């Protein structure tokens, strides 16, 4: 089975966060949306500063990682319209 490898890019720090693993893009975006909407989350404090990228896929059958580098979601886009600054 292949599992996606995702990371959040911080524009201010110009770095990627520690990778996370999700079954697909939809599940990754759902988890990110929940974090962005959480008022105690650093993602909620400055959502325009962050984007989620898919870095690749891990294949647990043969132990390989296939690289990728696609933007999956912008945090600012996951906030309700009333909360966008």
C-alpha positions, 0 to 999 in steps of 0.5 A: 500500500502507498502512503503519502508523505506531506509537510507544511512549508513555512514561508517566513522560516523558509523551511519544511516541518517534520513530515506526516503520513496520510493515506491520500490528499483528501485525508491530509487536507482534512487534517490540515483544515482541522488544525488551521481552524483550531484557535490554539494552533500556530497555523490559525495564528498566521495561515497565510504563512503556510502551505502543505506539500506532498513530498512523495509516497512510501510503498510499504510493500517494497520499502521504497519512497517515490519523491514528489513536490506538489502543493496540496493546500494553502492554509489561508484557503481552509479558513471560513471566509469570515476569518480570512484577514 
